């Protein structure tokens, strides 16, 4: 109840003070951009991000996360093998889990590898380069995405797209 009243008071204050900034200050203020997932070494600038670059970024992070999970599962299954090694049935169950974990690990390595291979053949690089490659290239009227400028202009793509 107290939380609801507090939120109502904040809402009333904001509503009452909407025009608090003078026009000359309000016209020079720019929106604040907070880079949610900055990656300094990849060249991925969140201010040029498109939905494709965010999806590819999340896919790359999830690929690494899945590998870490599988490695963690191997460690825990190894500990189970040591602690539950007293009966043959327990050992068989743990070995079956290790086998399925190994198949999952192979699959989680193959999918990014195949996607990276297809990306390399198409000219957009591996999955960890995709966030930058799928960034928008709005400063140039000729290209919509960075990878288009990179395929045609090569090393000059950064200058064309990002003004750098």
PyMOL commands that set and color helices and strands:
alter all, ss='L'
color gray80, all
select helices_A, chain A and resi 2-16+23-28+46-48+51-83+88-122+130-133+146-162
alter helices_A, ss='H'
color red, helices_A
deselect
rebuild
show_as cartoon
